[in-house]
Amino acid sequence: MENKHKDSLTNISNRFALMEYIQSVEHANLFLINVDNFSNINGAFGFDVGDAVLIEITRLLEIAKPLESRLFRINSDEFVIVTVDVMSHSALSDVASSMVSFFDQMDIVVSEDISIKVSISIGISVGYGCEILNQAKIAIKELREHRRGHSKIFDPNSMFIKKQKENMYWVHKIKEAFEKEQLITYYQPIINNKTKKIEKYECLVRIEDNGILIPPIRFMEASKLTGTLSLVTRRVIEQSFKTFSTTEYQFSINIKHTDLFWCYLED
């Protein structure tokens, strides 16, 4: 009978066991370990080799992890190590750096013909309950915006977190702008310096919010994240063609090739 608390490949504790454990302790230091570019191993050598690498990584983590800690495999190439003693930030960083260095010095030998070097990234969080796993995931995301093969302690006040919260706000605002017809096209005149006459217009997108025109620099990144960028582009095209269909003015729209590609797919 299958044990729901054991990982079938590595025979160590799994995600279910982790969730139960971190909810049962008053304090935990959670090290989320992600194998860098693991998909490349599966792609280059196949899943059987990938599984063999994961088994060997498990063995190495058992060696490298701190004493009195517990090891879990929670996803394909994600492992978690938990300790319960109170540790300073420098001590947490030292533990993580030690594990990163350990793997930097190791070659994983799968067979006589296959030897693979892997690196790991580690997100660290401290606290209790299931939220610390999510915090460690955020720490790894922040880390990988700049580099891999290192570690990062979750910081709730980091610029990365602030940026994530701001993106979530604008995700909501974009959805609201579509629903309330607040996404409008703003036309900026291009004036000939010699004749002082308007020769053409540049078409720009804005969100109108209580009489305030919000520029795209505030919401375009969130639009990309939510996959609504092509809808924004389509709206600008539709409104611009409608506006200038009865005039003799030329107009221009800033469109990337990816915008045209997605608009084409949606048609």
Secondary structure in CASP SS format (residue, H / E / C, confidence):
PFRMAT SS
TARGET T0000
AUTHOR 0000-0000-0000
METHOD secondary structure of the structure
MODEL  1
M C 1.00
E C 1.00
N C 1.00
K C 1.00
H C 1.00
K E 1.00
D C 1.00
S C 1.00
L C 1.00
T C 1.00
N C 1.00
I C 1.00
S E 1.00
N C 1.00
R H 1.00
F H 1.00
A H 1.00
L H 1.00
M H 1.00
E H 1.00
Y H 1.00
I H 1.00
Q H 1.00
S H 1.00
V C 1.00
E C 1.00
H C 1.00
A E 1.00
N E 1.00
L E 1.00
F E 1.00
L E 1.00
I E 1.00
N E 1.00
V E 1.00
D C 1.00
N C 1.00
F H 1.00
S H 1.00
N H 1.00
I H 1.00
N H 1.00
G H 1.00
A H 1.00
F H 1.00
G C 1.00
F H 1.00
D H 1.00
V H 1.00
G H 1.00
D H 1.00
A H 1.00
V H 1.00
L H 1.00
I H 1.00
E H 1.00
I H 1.00
T H 1.00
R H 1.00
L H 1.00
L H 1.00
E H 1.00
I H 1.00
A H 1.00
K C 1.00
P C 1.00
L C 1.00
E C 1.00
S C 1.00
R E 1.00
L E 1.00
F E 1.00
R E 1.00
I E 1.00
N E 1.00
S C 1.00
D C 1.00
E E 1.00
F E 1.00
V E 1.00
I E 1.00
V E 1.00
T E 1.00
V C 1.00
D C 1.00
V C 1.00
M C 1.00
S C 1.00
H H 1.00
S H 1.00
A H 1.00
L H 1.00
S H 1.00
D H 1.00
V H 1.00
A H 1.00
S H 1.00
S H 1.00
M H 1.00
V H 1.00
S H 1.00
F H 1.00
F H 1.00
D H 1.00
Q C 1.00
M C 1.00
D C 1.00
I E 1.00
V E 1.00
V C 1.00
S C 1.00
E C 1.00
D C 1.00
I C 1.00
S E 1.00
I E 1.00
K C 1.00
V C 1.00
S C 1.00
I E 1.00
S E 1.00
I E 1.00
G E 1.00
I E 1.00
S E 1.00
V E 1.00
G E 1.00
Y C 1.00
G C 1.00
C C 1.00
E H 1.00
I H 1.00
L H 1.00
N H 1.00
Q H 1.00
A H 1.00
K H 1.00
I H 1.00
A H 1.00
I H 1.00
K H 1.00
E H 1.00
L H 1.00
R H 1.00
E C 1.00
H C 1.00
R C 1.00
R C 1.00
G C 1.00
H C 1.00
S E 1.00
K E 1.00
I E 1.00
F C 1.00
D C 1.00
P C 1.00
N C 1.00
S C 1.00
M H 1.00
F H 1.00
I H 1.00
K H 1.00
K H 1.00
Q H 1.00
K H 1.00
E H 1.00
N H 1.00
M H 1.00
Y H 1.00
W H 1.00
V H 1.00
H H 1.00
K H 1.00
I H 1.00
K H 1.00
E H 1.00
A H 1.00
F H 1.00
E H 1.00
K C 1.00
E C 1.00
Q C 1.00
L E 1.00
I E 1.00
T E 1.00
Y E 1.00
Y E 1.00
Q E 1.00
P E 1.00
I E 1.00
I E 1.00
N C 1.00
N C 1.00
K C 1.00
T C 1.00
K C 1.00
K C 1.00
I E 1.00
E E 1.00
K E 1.00
Y E 1.00
E E 1.00
C E 1.00
L E 1.00
V E 1.00
R E 1.00
I E 1.00
E E 1.00
D E 1.00
N C 1.00
G C 1.00
I E 1.00
L E 1.00
I E 1.00
P C 1.00
P H 1.00
I H 1.00
R H 1.00
F C 1.00
M H 1.00
E H 1.00
A H 1.00
S H 1.00
K H 1.00
L H 1.00
T H 1.00
G C 1.00
T C 1.00
L H 1.00
S H 1.00
L H 1.00
V H 1.00
T H 1.00
R H 1.00
R H 1.00
V H 1.00
I H 1.00
E H 1.00
Q H 1.00
S H 1.00
F H 1.00
K H 1.00
T H 1.00
F H 1.00
S C 1.00
T C 1.00
T C 1.00
E C 1.00
Y C 1.00
Q E 1.00
F E 1.00
S E 1.00
I E 1.00
N C 1.00
I C 1.00
K C 1.00
H H 1.00
T H 1.00
D H 1.00
L H 1.00
F H 1.00
W H 1.00
C H 1.00
Y H 1.00
L H 1.00
E H 1.00
D C 1.00
END
